[in-house]
């Protein structure tokens, strides 16, 4: 019998009953703005992603002073890739037990457990139309369906009250306003495709459980920055290293040590998130990077000048911490900067025309977000911001997993990127005083 069916999982999330069994039905994390692995929502406070052993071990060996700037590591779950009798796809998480999970991996496919889950529909916000994606169908026994490829419909139980709009034509998804960041569904589709191709050989996957770092923000505005002047790990092949070096040379990674990987920023004047993706970030010049940062700090009505000091304070603290981490290298790591779109003066603004009086703009917010939260207009309290390092699949330090390459001193490429970011924000603050 599969361990998935015999374990109690009450402590693994209050939404565990959604799957119709004892597991937790995973859903795409609607605020994922960058990366290539699909981030999945586990519960309100937790997300998960496909486990890479190097990244897991890195989280387990983090220096205490770095933990303020990284998501909390919460352990590992087993994830079953399941198809129902109608050819629809689900991912369900179960407690991870190493020995039994390994036995499960070795089981012949015919002995694998089958659980059925109902079809689910993914609705666009503000419309009754359904967003359909092409994904391979599965028969109820997990084998390839003889039916033609279906368009599974997945109902996001937790979705944003605020629609998203991707500005980049190469996002791979519709530019219409939808109730999740388009990049999250792109990553999810690719993840399912990869897992689908392996489904005949594997039935269980290990996923990392990590803190949902945007949980405390009502309208999370997120900037994903690829940090450092080098992106390939020490174990990269010559071909991959060459590709990564070319990307750096052709972007602001080489000139600034940082490039935009993704963004969502709440626009107060329209009531939706403005989104950018990594392809947009790769094509930016130094001035383009400055403009992107300006756009991230602009709510559609005014530049959020109140964000400069708290973000700069976080970046300086992180820089000081990393300068003390001798031999650490964070190749291909990203940095998230997060603030709340409903904060400080988000409830009202002054019309630029002098003859106009103070004008309320709360009507652009969803009804559920118009009351409470945020700092009262005129308050001297600084808005809440967060800065977190993520993605450590290529990170290393002296003595880590017997890595053959040992580096000396701090990660100068990453620190250079932080310095560039700090300098640009300081200049922007002075220009807009």
C-alpha positions in Angstrom: 0.0 0.0 0.0 1.2 3.5 -0.8 2.6 5.4 2.2 0.6 8.4 0.8 -2.6 6.7 1.9 -1.5 5.6 5.3 0.0 8.8 6.8 -1.9 11.3 8.9 -1.4 14.8 7.5 -3.4 17.1 9.8 -0.4 19.2 10.7 0.5 19.6 7.0 -2.1 22.3 6.2 -5.7 23.2 6.9 -6.6 22.8 3.3 -5.7 19.1 3.3 -9.2 17.9 2.7 -9.4 19.6 -0.7 -7.9 16.7 -2.5 -10.7 14.4 -1.4 -8.1 12.3 0.4 -5.5 13.0 3.1 -3.2 15.0 0.8 -3.0 18.7 0.0 -4.0 19.7 -3.4 -1.4 22.1 -4.8 -2.2 25.1 -6.8 0.0 27.5 -8.8 1.3 30.3 -6.6 -0.5 33.3 -8.1 2.2 35.9 -7.2 5.2 34.1 -8.9 6.8 36.8 -11.1 10.0 35.0 -12.2 12.1 31.8 -12.2 11.5 28.7 -14.2 10.4 26.1 -11.6 6.7 26.3 -10.7 6.1 27.6 -7.2 3.0 26.0 -5.8 0.7 27.2 -3.0 0.6 24.7 -0.1 -1.3 26.8 2.4 -1.6 30.5 3.4 1.8 30.6 4.9 3.7 28.1 2.7 4.7 27.5 -0.9 6.6 24.6 -2.3 8.8 23.9 -5.3 10.5 20.9 -6.9 13.4 19.8 -4.6 17.0 20.1 -5.8 19.2 18.5 -3.2 21.9 21.2 -3.3 19.3 23.9 -2.6 17.8 21.8 0.3 21.2 21.3 1.9 22.0 24.9 1.5 18.8 26.0 3.3 19.7 23.5 6.1 23.2 25.0 6.5 22.5 28.7 6.3 24.3 30.9 8.8 21.9 32.3 11.4 22.5 35.9 10.2 21.4 35.1 6.7 18.0 33.7 7.8 16.5 37.1 8.1 17.0 37.5 4.3 15.9 34.1 3.1 12.5 32.3 3.3 12.1 29.9 6.2 12.8 26.4 5.3 9.9 24.1 6.4 10.9 20.6 5.2 10.0 18.3 2.4 6.8 16.7 1.0 6.1 14.0 -1.5 4.1 15.1 -4.5 2.0 12.7 -6.6 1.4 13.6 -10.2 -2.1 12.3 -10.8 -4.5 12.1 -13.6 -8.3 11.4 -13.2 -10.6 9.4 -15.4 -11.4 12.4 -17.6 -7.8 13.1 -18.4 -7.2 16.0 -16.1 -4.1 16.7 -14.1 -3.6 17.3 -10.3 -0.6 17.6 -8.1 -1.2 16.5 -4.5 1.3 16.7 -1.6 1.7 14.1 1.1 4.1 13.7 4.1 7.5 12.6 3.1 8.9 9.4 4.6 12.3 8.7 3.0 12.5 4.9 3.1 8.9 4.3 2.1 9.0 7.0 -0.5 12.0 5.3 -2.1 10.2 2.0 -2.1 7.3 3.7 -3.8 9.6 5.2 -6.5 10.8 1.6 -7.3 7.3 0.2 -7.6 6.2 -1.1 -10.9 3.8 1.4 -12.5 0.8 -1.0 -12.3 1.2 -1.1 -8.5 1.1 2.7 -8.1 -2.0 4.1 -6.3 -4.7 5.9 -8.2 -6.7 8.7 -6.7 -9.3 10.6 -8.6 -10.0 14.3 -8.3 -12.7 16.4 -9.8 -12.0 18.7 -12.7 -11.5 22.3 -11.7 -11.9 25.5 -13.7 -9.7 28.5 -13.9 -11.7 31.7 -14.2 -10.5 35.0 -15.4 -11.4 37.7 -12.9 -13.9 40.2 -14.2 -15.2 37.8 -16.8 -17.0 34.6 -17.1 -14.8 33.2 -19.8 -12.4 30.3 -19.0 -8.7 30.3 -19.7 -7.8 27.0 -21.3 -4.3 25.6 -21.8 -3.2 22.7 -23.8 -1.8 19.9 -21.7 -1.4 16.2 -22.3 -4.4 14.1 -21.1 -4.0 11.1 -18.8 -6.1 8.1 -18.4 -7.3 7.1 -14.9 -4.6 4.4 -14.6 -1.8 6.9 -15.2 -1.0 5.6 -18.7 -1.2 7.7 -21.8 -4.7 8.5 -22.8 -5.9 7.4 -26.3 -8.0 10.5 -26.3 -6.8 13.7 -27.9 -5.0 16.2 -25.8 -7.4 17.9 -23.5 -7.4 21.4 -22.0 -7.6 20.8 -18.3 -9.4 23.5 -16.3 -8.0 24.2 -12.9 -9.9 26.1 -10.3 -7.7 28.4 -8.2 -9.4 28.3 -4.8 -7.2 31.1 -3.7 -7.0 33.8 -6.3 -6.3 37.5 -6.3 -9.2 40.0 -6.0 -7.0 42.2 -8.2 -6.5 41.4 -11.9 -3.0 41.1 -13.5 -2.0 42.4 -16.9 1.2 41.3 -18.5 2.7 44.1 -20.7 5.2 41.9 -22.5 4.1 40.3 -25.7 6.5 37.4 -25.3 4.9 36.2 -22.0 3.4 33.2 -23.8 -0.1 33.9 -22.4 -2.9 36.3 -23.0 -2.4 40.0 -22.3 -6.0 40.2 -20.9 -6.5 40.9 -17.3 -6.5 37.7 -15.3 -6.6 36.7 -11.6 -3.0 35.4 -11.4 0.4 36.5 -12.6 0.7 35.1 -16.1 4.2 33.9 -15.4 3.0 31.6 -12.7 0.8 29.7 -15.1 3.5 29.6 -17.7 5.9 28.0 -15.2 3.1 25.6 -14.0 2.4 24.5 -17.5 6.0 23.8 -18.2 6.4 21.9 -14.8 3.4 19.7 -15.6 4.9 19.0 -19.0 8.2 17.9 -17.6 6.6 15.7 -14.9 4.2 14.3 -17.5 7.1 13.2 -19.7 8.6 11.3 -16.7 5.3 9.9 -15.4 5.8 6.4 -16.6 9.0 6.0 -14.6 8.2 8.1 -11.5 5.1 8.6 -9.4 6.5 10.6 -6.5 8.4 13.8 -6.5 10.1 15.6 -3.6 9.2 19.2 -3.1 10.7 21.8 -0.7 8.4 23.6 1.7 9.3 27.3 2.1 7.8 30.3 3.7 5.3 32.3 1.6 7.2 35.7 1.9 4.3 37.7 0.5 1.7 36.4 2.9 1.6 39.5 5.1 1.0 41.9 2.2 -2.5 42.7 1.1 -1.4 43.8 -2.4 2.1 42.4 -2.8 4.2 44.3 -5.2 7.2 42.1 -6.1 10.4 42.7 -7.9 12.6 39.7 -8.8 16.2 40.6 -9.5 18.8 38.2 -10.8 21.9 39.1 -8.8 25.6 38.9 -9.6 27.9 39.2 -12.6 28.0 35.4 -13.1 25.1 33.0 -13.2 26.5 29.6 -14.0 27.4 27.2 -11.1 30.8 25.5 -10.7 29.3 22.3 -12.0 27.9 23.8 -15.3 29.0 22.3 -18.6 31.0 24.4 -20.9 28.0 24.8 -23.1 25.8 26.0 -20.3 28.5 28.3 -18.9 28.9 29.9 -22.3 25.1 30.5 -22.6 24.9 32.0 -19.1 28.0 34.3 -19.8 26.4 35.5 -23.0 23.2 36.4 -21.2 25.2 38.3 -18.6 27.2 40.1 -21.3 24.1 41.2 -23.2 22.3 42.5 -20.1 22.8 44.6 -17.1 24.2 41.6 -15.2 27.6 42.5 -16.6 27.4 46.3 -16.2 25.4 46.5 -12.9 25.6 43.0 -11.4 21.8 42.9 -11.4 19.0 42.4 -13.9 15.2 42.4 -13.8 13.8 38.8 -13.8 10.1 39.7 -13.2 7.8 42.3 -11.6 4.3 43.0 -10.5 3.3 46.4 -9.2 -0.2 47.5 -8.1 -1.5 50.4 -10.1 -3.8 52.6 -8.0 -5.3 54.4 -11.0 -6.4 51.3 -12.7 -6.9 48.8 -9.9 -4.7 46.0 -11.4 -1.2 44.7 -11.3 1.2 45.7 -14.0 3.5 42.7 -14.8 6.8 42.3 -16.5 8.8 39.1 -17.2 12.4 38.0 -17.5 12.6 38.6 -21.3 11.8 42.3 -20.7 14.6 42.4 -18.1 17.2 40.8 -20.4 16.8 43.6 -23.0 17.3 46.5 -20.7 20.1 49.0 -20.8 21.4 50.7 -17.7 19.0 53.5 -18.2 16.2 51.0 -18.9 17.0 49.3 -15.6 16.6 52.6 -13.9 13.3 53.1 -15.6 12.1 49.7 -14.6 13.0 50.3 -11.0 11.2 53.6 -11.2 8.1 51.8 -12.6 8.2 49.3 -9.8 8.1 52.1 -7.2 5.3 54.0 -9.0 1.7 53.2 -8.2 0.3 54.7 -11.4 -0.4 58.0 -9.7 2.8 58.9 -7.9 6.3 57.7 -7.1 6.3 55.9 -3.7 9.0 58.1 -2.2 8.2 56.7 1.3 9.7 53.3 0.1 13.2 54.6 -0.5 14.5 54.6 3.1 13.1 51.2 4.3 14.2 49.4 1.1 17.7 51.0 1.2 18.0 50.1 4.9 17.3 46.4 4.1 19.7 46.4 1.1 22.5 47.9 3.2 21.9 45.4 6.0 22.0 42.5 3.5 25.2 43.9 1.9 26.9 44.0 5.3 25.8 40.4 6.0 27.1 39.0 2.7 30.4 40.8 3.0 31.0 38.7 6.1 30.2 35.4 4.3 33.7 34.3 3.2 33.8 31.7 0.4 30.0 31.9 -0.3 28.9 32.1 -3.9 25.2 32.6 -4.9 25.3 31.9 -8.6 22.0 32.3 -10.3 20.3 33.4 -7.1 17.6 36.0 -7.1 16.6 38.8 -4.8 13.0 39.6 -4.1 12.0 43.2 -3.0 8.4 43.3 -1.7 6.1 46.1 -0.5 2.4 46.5 -0.1 0.4 48.3 -2.8 -2.1 49.3 -0.1 0.1 51.1 2.3 0.9 54.7 3.3 -1.1 57.1 1.1 -2.6 54.3 -1.0 -6.1 55.4 -0.1 -6.0 58.9 -1.5 -3.9 61.2 -3.7 -3.6 64.8 -4.7 -4.7 65.5 -8.3 -1.9 67.2 -10.2 -4.1 70.0 -11.5 -3.9 72.7 -8.8 -7.6 73.6 -9.1 -8.6 70.1 -8.0 -9.0 69.1 -4.4 -7.9 66.0 -2.7 -9.6 63.1 -4.5 -10.5 59.7 -3.1 -9.4 56.7 -5.2 -10.5 53.8 -3.0 -13.1 52.9 -5.6 -10.3 51.4 -7.7 -9.5 48.9 -5.0 -11.6 45.7 -4.7 -14.3 46.0 -2.1 -12.6 43.4 0.1 -9.5 45.6 0.3 -11.0 49.1 0.8 -11.1 48.9 4.6 -8.3 48.2 7.0 -4.6 47.4 6.4 -1.9 49.8 5.5 -0.7 52.9 7.2 -3.1 55.8 7.7 -2.6 58.7 5.3 -0.3 61.2 6.8 1.2 58.7 9.2 5.0 59.1 9.9 5.4 55.3 10.2 7.5 53.8 7.4 5.7 51.3 5.1 6.5 47.6 5.5 9.0 46.2 3.0 10.8 42.9 2.7 14.0 41.8 1.0 14.7 38.1 0.5 17.3 36.0 -1.3 15.9 32.9 -3.1 17.0 30.1 -5.5 20.1 28.4 -4.2 20.4 25.5 -6.6 23.9 26.6 -7.7 25.1 28.1 -4.4 28.3 26.9 -2.7 30.7 27.7 0.1 33.9 26.1 1.5 33.3 22.6 2.7 29.7 22.4 1.3 29.0 18.9 0.0 32.6 18.3 -0.8 32.5 20.8 -3.6 35.9 20.7 -5.4 36.1 24.4 -6.1 36.8 26.7 -3.1 36.3 30.4 -3.4 37.9 33.1 -1.3 36.3 36.1 0.2 32.7 37.3 -0.2 30.7 37.0 -3.4 31.9 40.2 -5.1 29.6 39.9 -8.1 26.5 39.7 -5.8 27.8 42.6 -3.6 28.5 44.6 -6.7 24.9 44.1 -7.7 23.7 45.3 -4.3 25.9 48.4 -4.5 24.5 49.2 -8.0 21.0 48.8 -6.7 21.7 51.0 -3.7 23.4 53.7 -5.8 20.6 53.9 -8.3 17.9 54.1 -5.5 19.9 56.8 -3.7 20.2 58.8 -7.0 16.5 58.3 -7.6 15.6 59.5 -4.1 17.7 62.7 -4.5 16.2 63.4 -7.9 12.7 63.1 -6.5 13.0 64.9 -3.2 
